[in-house]
Amino acid sequence: TWLQFDPHFDVMENTVENPLADGGGTKLLLTGDFTQCSNVARTPFNEQGCILSTEPTSCRGTESRSTILIDLNADSIIAMHNITGKYIYAITNLPLRGDSDSPIVSVCDAGTKSRWEIKPSIECTPTVMDNETTSVLTNLLSNSPDENAFIRDITFPSDEECGPDGIALEEVSIVIGSECFQ
């Protein structure tokens, strides 16, 4: 006699259009925590199909989990892959694109949405710009309703204008208090 092991995947559909009611919690229980939950947090990409699970087997966060900051670099990406067994991709030099998929010429173009990384001010050198451009961008970043501690999103209003240095700005660093916005 002999035994042949034939591993296979039991792939379950968990899409925005057809989400799993419990996020995979039943499979997690049945396999003794061998599988992983497949539910995700609500994002702008899935919010239209996001549902709140009321199943008793729903996957959920635990009190023992904590939030940690991880530098996203080659070593941490490899470490996360080794821990989770999942592929993690880093993209560099991603061009800025607007809603119409056309390149963004400047963060000062009316209607332009821009995302700013927030760092300690000692980690950057402010971009040399005219006072008008600096003032407008500083005001927008300081008064943005975005409360994310790591990034800030702003949309350049049509009733504001940058100075002459703002016409071709693609990469900008601005120091506001103890924070640097890039």
Rosetta constraint file for C-alpha pairs under 8 A:
AtomPair CA 13 CA 18 HARMONIC 6.94 0.50
AtomPair CA 13 CA 19 HARMONIC 7.12 0.50
AtomPair CA 13 CA 20 HARMONIC 7.09 0.50
AtomPair CA 14 CA 18 HARMONIC 5.90 0.50
AtomPair CA 14 CA 19 HARMONIC 4.42 0.50
AtomPair CA 14 CA 20 HARMONIC 5.15 0.50
AtomPair CA 14 CA 23 HARMONIC 7.52 0.50
AtomPair CA 14 CA 38 HARMONIC 7.44 0.50
AtomPair CA 14 CA 39 HARMONIC 7.97 0.50
AtomPair CA 15 CA 19 HARMONIC 4.98 0.50
AtomPair CA 15 CA 20 HARMONIC 7.78 0.50
AtomPair CA 16 CA 46 HARMONIC 5.94 0.50
AtomPair CA 16 CA 48 HARMONIC 7.76 0.50
AtomPair CA 16 CA 49 HARMONIC 4.93 0.50
AtomPair CA 16 CA 50 HARMONIC 6.71 0.50
AtomPair CA 17 CA 49 HARMONIC 6.11 0.50
AtomPair CA 19 CA 23 HARMONIC 7.42 0.50
AtomPair CA 19 CA 49 HARMONIC 7.82 0.50
AtomPair CA 19 CA 50 HARMONIC 7.78 0.50
AtomPair CA 19 CA 51 HARMONIC 7.83 0.50
AtomPair CA 20 CA 24 HARMONIC 6.56 0.50
AtomPair CA 20 CA 39 HARMONIC 7.97 0.50
AtomPair CA 21 CA 53 HARMONIC 5.77 0.50
AtomPair CA 21 CA 54 HARMONIC 7.87 0.50
AtomPair CA 21 CA 55 HARMONIC 6.81 0.50
AtomPair CA 21 CA 58 HARMONIC 7.52 0.50
AtomPair CA 22 CA 26 HARMONIC 7.09 0.50
AtomPair CA 22 CA 53 HARMONIC 5.90 0.50
AtomPair CA 22 CA 54 HARMONIC 7.65 0.50
AtomPair CA 22 CA 55 HARMONIC 5.71 0.50
AtomPair CA 22 CA 56 HARMONIC 7.91 0.50
AtomPair CA 22 CA 57 HARMONIC 6.06 0.50
AtomPair CA 22 CA 58 HARMONIC 4.08 0.50
AtomPair CA 22 CA 59 HARMONIC 6.21 0.50
AtomPair CA 23 CA 37 HARMONIC 5.87 0.50
AtomPair CA 23 CA 38 HARMONIC 5.29 0.50
AtomPair CA 23 CA 39 HARMONIC 4.56 0.50
AtomPair CA 23 CA 53 HARMONIC 7.96 0.50
AtomPair CA 23 CA 58 HARMONIC 6.11 0.50
AtomPair CA 23 CA 59 HARMONIC 5.77 0.50
AtomPair CA 24 CA 28 HARMONIC 6.37 0.50
AtomPair CA 24 CA 36 HARMONIC 7.37 0.50
AtomPair CA 24 CA 37 HARMONIC 5.00 0.50
AtomPair CA 24 CA 38 HARMONIC 5.79 0.50
AtomPair CA 24 CA 39 HARMONIC 7.26 0.50
AtomPair CA 24 CA 58 HARMONIC 7.26 0.50
AtomPair CA 24 CA 59 HARMONIC 6.76 0.50
AtomPair CA 25 CA 29 HARMONIC 6.30 0.50
AtomPair CA 25 CA 37 HARMONIC 6.05 0.50
AtomPair CA 25 CA 57 HARMONIC 5.12 0.50
AtomPair CA 25 CA 58 HARMONIC 4.98 0.50
AtomPair CA 25 CA 59 HARMONIC 4.83 0.50
AtomPair CA 26 CA 30 HARMONIC 6.15 0.50
AtomPair CA 26 CA 57 HARMONIC 5.69 0.50
AtomPair CA 26 CA 58 HARMONIC 7.49 0.50
AtomPair CA 27 CA 31 HARMONIC 6.03 0.50
AtomPair CA 27 CA 35 HARMONIC 6.79 0.50
AtomPair CA 28 CA 32 HARMONIC 6.25 0.50
AtomPair CA 28 CA 33 HARMONIC 4.87 0.50
AtomPair CA 28 CA 34 HARMONIC 6.56 0.50
AtomPair CA 28 CA 35 HARMONIC 5.27 0.50
AtomPair CA 28 CA 36 HARMONIC 6.11 0.50
AtomPair CA 28 CA 37 HARMONIC 6.69 0.50
AtomPair CA 29 CA 33 HARMONIC 6.03 0.50
AtomPair CA 29 CA 57 HARMONIC 7.92 0.50
AtomPair CA 31 CA 35 HARMONIC 6.43 0.50
AtomPair CA 37 CA 59 HARMONIC 6.07 0.50
AtomPair CA 39 CA 59 HARMONIC 7.21 0.50
AtomPair CA 42 CA 46 HARMONIC 6.20 0.50
AtomPair CA 42 CA 47 HARMONIC 5.57 0.50
AtomPair CA 42 CA 50 HARMONIC 6.52 0.50
AtomPair CA 43 CA 47 HARMONIC 5.63 0.50
AtomPair CA 46 CA 50 HARMONIC 5.92 0.50
AtomPair CA 53 CA 58 HARMONIC 6.43 0.50
AtomPair CA 54 CA 58 HARMONIC 7.09 0.50
AtomPair CA 61 CA 65 HARMONIC 7.15 0.50
AtomPair CA 70 CA 76 HARMONIC 7.31 0.50
AtomPair CA 71 CA 76 HARMONIC 6.81 0.50
AtomPair CA 72 CA 76 HARMONIC 5.96 0.50
AtomPair CA 72 CA 77 HARMONIC 6.59 0.50
AtomPair CA 73 CA 77 HARMONIC 6.13 0.50
AtomPair CA 74 CA 78 HARMONIC 6.22 0.50
AtomPair CA 75 CA 79 HARMONIC 6.15 0.50
AtomPair CA 76 CA 80 HARMONIC 6.02 0.50
AtomPair CA 77 CA 81 HARMONIC 6.20 0.50
AtomPair CA 77 CA 88 HARMONIC 6.30 0.50
AtomPair CA 77 CA 89 HARMONIC 7.70 0.50
AtomPair CA 78 CA 82 HARMONIC 6.15 0.50
AtomPair CA 79 CA 83 HARMONIC 6.17 0.50
AtomPair CA 80 CA 84 HARMONIC 5.94 0.50
AtomPair CA 80 CA 85 HARMONIC 7.75 0.50
AtomPair CA 80 CA 86 HARMONIC 7.77 0.50
AtomPair CA 80 CA 88 HARMONIC 7.66 0.50
AtomPair CA 81 CA 85 HARMONIC 5.01 0.50
AtomPair CA 81 CA 86 HARMONIC 5.22 0.50
AtomPair CA 81 CA 87 HARMONIC 5.72 0.50
AtomPair CA 81 CA 88 HARMONIC 6.56 0.50
AtomPair CA 82 CA 86 HARMONIC 7.82 0.50
AtomPair CA 95 CA 103 HARMONIC 7.27 0.50
AtomPair CA 96 CA 103 HARMONIC 5.94 0.50
AtomPair CA 96 CA 104 HARMONIC 5.73 0.50
AtomPair CA 97 CA 101 HARMONIC 5.21 0.50
AtomPair CA 97 CA 102 HARMONIC 5.50 0.50
AtomPair CA 97 CA 103 HARMONIC 4.62 0.50
AtomPair CA 97 CA 104 HARMONIC 5.44 0.50
AtomPair CA 98 CA 102 HARMONIC 5.61 0.50
AtomPair CA 98 CA 103 HARMONIC 6.25 0.50
AtomPair CA 98 CA 104 HARMONIC 5.85 0.50
AtomPair CA 98 CA 112 HARMONIC 6.88 0.50
AtomPair CA 98 CA 113 HARMONIC 7.35 0.50
AtomPair CA 104 CA 112 HARMONIC 7.46 0.50
AtomPair CA 104 CA 170 HARMONIC 7.84 0.50
AtomPair CA 105 CA 109 HARMONIC 7.45 0.50
AtomPair CA 105 CA 167 HARMONIC 7.82 0.50
AtomPair CA 105 CA 168 HARMONIC 6.08 0.50
AtomPair CA 105 CA 169 HARMONIC 7.20 0.50
AtomPair CA 105 CA 170 HARMONIC 6.61 0.50
AtomPair CA 106 CA 112 HARMONIC 7.93 0.50
AtomPair CA 106 CA 166 HARMONIC 6.90 0.50
AtomPair CA 106 CA 167 HARMONIC 6.05 0.50
AtomPair CA 106 CA 168 HARMONIC 5.16 0.50
AtomPair CA 106 CA 169 HARMONIC 4.78 0.50
AtomPair CA 106 CA 170 HARMONIC 5.27 0.50
AtomPair CA 107 CA 112 HARMONIC 6.15 0.50
AtomPair CA 107 CA 113 HARMONIC 7.46 0.50
AtomPair CA 107 CA 114 HARMONIC 6.41 0.50
AtomPair CA 107 CA 156 HARMONIC 7.11 0.50
AtomPair CA 107 CA 166 HARMONIC 7.57 0.50
AtomPair CA 107 CA 169 HARMONIC 6.28 0.50
AtomPair CA 107 CA 170 HARMONIC 6.41 0.50
AtomPair CA 108 CA 112 HARMONIC 7.07 0.50
AtomPair CA 108 CA 156 HARMONIC 6.14 0.50
AtomPair CA 108 CA 161 HARMONIC 6.94 0.50
AtomPair CA 108 CA 162 HARMONIC 6.01 0.50
AtomPair CA 108 CA 166 HARMONIC 5.92 0.50
AtomPair CA 108 CA 167 HARMONIC 6.73 0.50
AtomPair CA 108 CA 169 HARMONIC 7.48 0.50
AtomPair CA 109 CA 156 HARMONIC 6.52 0.50
AtomPair CA 109 CA 167 HARMONIC 7.88 0.50
AtomPair CA 110 CA 155 HARMONIC 7.88 0.50
AtomPair CA 110 CA 156 HARMONIC 5.21 0.50
AtomPair CA 110 CA 157 HARMONIC 5.36 0.50
AtomPair CA 110 CA 158 HARMONIC 4.61 0.50
AtomPair CA 110 CA 159 HARMONIC 7.93 0.50
AtomPair CA 110 CA 160 HARMONIC 7.75 0.50
AtomPair CA 111 CA 155 HARMONIC 5.79 0.50
AtomPair CA 111 CA 156 HARMONIC 5.18 0.50
AtomPair CA 111 CA 157 HARMONIC 5.80 0.50
AtomPair CA 111 CA 158 HARMONIC 6.42 0.50
AtomPair CA 112 CA 155 HARMONIC 5.44 0.50
AtomPair CA 112 CA 156 HARMONIC 5.35 0.50
AtomPair CA 113 CA 153 HARMONIC 7.03 0.50
AtomPair CA 113 CA 154 HARMONIC 5.72 0.50
AtomPair CA 113 CA 155 HARMONIC 4.28 0.50
AtomPair CA 113 CA 156 HARMONIC 6.51 0.50
AtomPair CA 114 CA 153 HARMONIC 5.72 0.50
AtomPair CA 114 CA 154 HARMONIC 5.55 0.50
AtomPair CA 114 CA 155 HARMONIC 6.35 0.50
AtomPair CA 115 CA 151 HARMONIC 6.62 0.50
AtomPair CA 115 CA 152 HARMONIC 5.68 0.50
AtomPair CA 115 CA 153 HARMONIC 4.44 0.50
AtomPair CA 115 CA 154 HARMONIC 6.59 0.50
AtomPair CA 116 CA 151 HARMONIC 5.37 0.50
AtomPair CA 116 CA 152 HARMONIC 5.01 0.50
AtomPair CA 116 CA 153 HARMONIC 6.20 0.50
AtomPair CA 116 CA 181 HARMONIC 5.54 0.50
AtomPair CA 116 CA 182 HARMONIC 5.09 0.50
AtomPair CA 117 CA 150 HARMONIC 6.08 0.50
AtomPair CA 117 CA 151 HARMONIC 4.50 0.50
AtomPair CA 117 CA 152 HARMONIC 6.55 0.50
AtomPair CA 117 CA 180 HARMONIC 7.92 0.50
AtomPair CA 117 CA 181 HARMONIC 5.54 0.50
AtomPair CA 117 CA 182 HARMONIC 5.15 0.50
AtomPair CA 118 CA 149 HARMONIC 7.17 0.50
AtomPair CA 118 CA 150 HARMONIC 5.11 0.50
AtomPair CA 118 CA 151 HARMONIC 5.38 0.50
AtomPair CA 118 CA 152 HARMONIC 7.15 0.50
AtomPair CA 118 CA 179 HARMONIC 6.42 0.50
AtomPair CA 118 CA 180 HARMONIC 5.62 0.50
AtomPair CA 118 CA 181 HARMONIC 4.82 0.50
AtomPair CA 118 CA 182 HARMONIC 6.68 0.50
AtomPair CA 119 CA 123 HARMONIC 6.65 0.50
AtomPair CA 119 CA 124 HARMONIC 7.92 0.50
AtomPair CA 119 CA 150 HARMONIC 7.43 0.50
AtomPair CA 119 CA 179 HARMONIC 5.74 0.50
AtomPair CA 119 CA 180 HARMONIC 5.02 0.50
AtomPair CA 119 CA 181 HARMONIC 6.52 0.50
AtomPair CA 119 CA 182 HARMONIC 7.94 0.50
AtomPair CA 120 CA 124 HARMONIC 7.82 0.50
AtomPair CA 120 CA 178 HARMONIC 6.07 0.50
AtomPair CA 120 CA 179 HARMONIC 4.80 0.50
AtomPair CA 120 CA 180 HARMONIC 5.63 0.50
AtomPair CA 121 CA 175 HARMONIC 5.93 0.50
AtomPair CA 121 CA 176 HARMONIC 7.78 0.50
AtomPair CA 121 CA 177 HARMONIC 7.66 0.50
AtomPair CA 121 CA 178 HARMONIC 5.14 0.50
AtomPair CA 121 CA 179 HARMONIC 4.57 0.50
AtomPair CA 121 CA 180 HARMONIC 4.44 0.50
AtomPair CA 122 CA 178 HARMONIC 7.97 0.50
AtomPair CA 122 CA 180 HARMONIC 7.80 0.50
AtomPair CA 123 CA 180 HARMONIC 7.44 0.50
AtomPair CA 124 CA 173 HARMONIC 6.96 0.50
AtomPair CA 124 CA 180 HARMONIC 6.53 0.50
AtomPair CA 125 CA 173 HARMONIC 6.66 0.50
AtomPair CA 125 CA 174 HARMONIC 7.99 0.50
AtomPair CA 126 CA 172 HARMONIC 7.54 0.50
AtomPair CA 126 CA 173 HARMONIC 4.76 0.50
AtomPair CA 126 CA 174 HARMONIC 5.05 0.50
AtomPair CA 126 CA 175 HARMONIC 6.12 0.50
AtomPair CA 126 CA 180 HARMONIC 7.94 0.50
AtomPair CA 127 CA 172 HARMONIC 5.73 0.50
AtomPair CA 127 CA 173 HARMONIC 5.14 0.50
AtomPair CA 127 CA 174 HARMONIC 6.47 0.50
AtomPair CA 129 CA 133 HARMONIC 6.45 0.50
AtomPair CA 129 CA 134 HARMONIC 6.22 0.50
AtomPair CA 129 CA 165 HARMONIC 5.58 0.50
AtomPair CA 129 CA 166 HARMONIC 7.45 0.50
AtomPair CA 130 CA 134 HARMONIC 6.33 0.50
AtomPair CA 130 CA 163 HARMONIC 6.25 0.50
AtomPair CA 130 CA 164 HARMONIC 7.14 0.50
AtomPair CA 130 CA 165 HARMONIC 5.89 0.50
AtomPair CA 131 CA 135 HARMONIC 5.89 0.50
AtomPair CA 131 CA 163 HARMONIC 7.47 0.50
AtomPair CA 132 CA 136 HARMONIC 6.16 0.50
AtomPair CA 132 CA 162 HARMONIC 5.84 0.50
AtomPair CA 132 CA 163 HARMONIC 5.05 0.50
AtomPair CA 133 CA 137 HARMONIC 6.18 0.50
AtomPair CA 133 CA 161 HARMONIC 7.63 0.50
AtomPair CA 133 CA 162 HARMONIC 4.32 0.50
AtomPair CA 133 CA 163 HARMONIC 4.89 0.50
AtomPair CA 133 CA 164 HARMONIC 7.70 0.50
AtomPair CA 133 CA 165 HARMONIC 6.77 0.50
AtomPair CA 133 CA 166 HARMONIC 5.72 0.50
AtomPair CA 134 CA 138 HARMONIC 5.90 0.50
AtomPair CA 134 CA 162 HARMONIC 7.97 0.50
AtomPair CA 134 CA 174 HARMONIC 7.60 0.50
AtomPair CA 135 CA 139 HARMONIC 6.06 0.50
AtomPair CA 136 CA 140 HARMONIC 6.26 0.50
AtomPair CA 136 CA 160 HARMONIC 7.39 0.50
AtomPair CA 136 CA 161 HARMONIC 7.41 0.50
AtomPair CA 136 CA 162 HARMONIC 6.47 0.50
AtomPair CA 137 CA 141 HARMONIC 6.09 0.50
AtomPair CA 138 CA 142 HARMONIC 5.91 0.50
AtomPair CA 138 CA 174 HARMONIC 7.31 0.50
AtomPair CA 138 CA 176 HARMONIC 7.00 0.50
AtomPair CA 139 CA 143 HARMONIC 5.97 0.50
AtomPair CA 140 CA 144 HARMONIC 5.84 0.50
AtomPair CA 140 CA 154 HARMONIC 6.83 0.50
AtomPair CA 140 CA 156 HARMONIC 7.78 0.50
AtomPair CA 141 CA 152 HARMONIC 7.18 0.50
AtomPair CA 141 CA 154 HARMONIC 6.82 0.50
AtomPair CA 142 CA 176 HARMONIC 7.83 0.50
AtomPair CA 144 CA 152 HARMONIC 7.58 0.50
AtomPair CA 144 CA 153 HARMONIC 7.55 0.50
AtomPair CA 144 CA 154 HARMONIC 6.51 0.50
AtomPair CA 146 CA 152 HARMONIC 5.90 0.50
AtomPair CA 146 CA 153 HARMONIC 6.44 0.50
AtomPair CA 146 CA 154 HARMONIC 8.00 0.50
AtomPair CA 147 CA 152 HARMONIC 7.40 0.50
AtomPair CA 148 CA 152 HARMONIC 6.30 0.50
AtomPair CA 156 CA 160 HARMONIC 7.47 0.50
AtomPair CA 162 CA 166 HARMONIC 5.20 0.50
AtomPair CA 162 CA 167 HARMONIC 7.31 0.50
AtomPair CA 163 CA 167 HARMONIC 7.45 0.50
AtomPair CA 165 CA 169 HARMONIC 7.12 0.50
AtomPair CA 171 CA 182 HARMONIC 7.17 0.50
AtomPair CA 172 CA 181 HARMONIC 7.84 0.50
AtomPair CA 172 CA 182 HARMONIC 5.57 0.50
AtomPair CA 173 CA 180 HARMONIC 6.58 0.50
AtomPair CA 173 CA 181 HARMONIC 5.53 0.50
AtomPair CA 173 CA 182 HARMONIC 4.45 0.50
AtomPair CA 174 CA 180 HARMONIC 5.60 0.50
AtomPair CA 174 CA 181 HARMONIC 5.19 0.50
AtomPair CA 174 CA 182 HARMONIC 6.62 0.50
AtomPair CA 175 CA 179 HARMONIC 5.71 0.50
AtomPair CA 175 CA 180 HARMONIC 4.37 0.50
AtomPair CA 175 CA 181 HARMONIC 6.31 0.50
AtomPair CA 176 CA 180 HARMONIC 6.27 0.50
AtomPair CA 176 CA 181 HARMONIC 7.68 0.50
